[in-house]
């Protein structure tokens, strides 16, 4: 969770500081200065999503530091949904093929998180030993 949080926060900062670099990483062709049509609000949406990524990254790091298992569980279905939506965007031609990596990153993160939670739960529930409740959460 902490690694994902740090990466999300870092990419959020990149999007705020060097938006063209972030577009390139995601498989989009940056538009040169002065090349945008009037009414093209791509920079506004890029700024908003980059700020959201920065905030989300910080939330993930804080949740990891607090070992907030409930938060970890909540992320699994929503990251799988994000994977499906982003993958569908590529499949339907709404996004370039390079954007598939973003969807796969989300899907892989969800699967790894879910597997880690499952493994940890399985390890804590052994015959003759009750599950340990989360403390203070």
Secondary structure, DSSP 8 states (H G I E B T S, - for coil): -HHHHHHHHHHHHHHHH-HHHHHHHTT-----TT-S-TT--HHHHHHHHHHHHHHHHHHHHHHHHTT-HHHHHHHHHHHHHHHHHHHHHHHTTSS-GGGHHHHHHHHHHHHHHHHHHHHHHHHH--TT------TT-
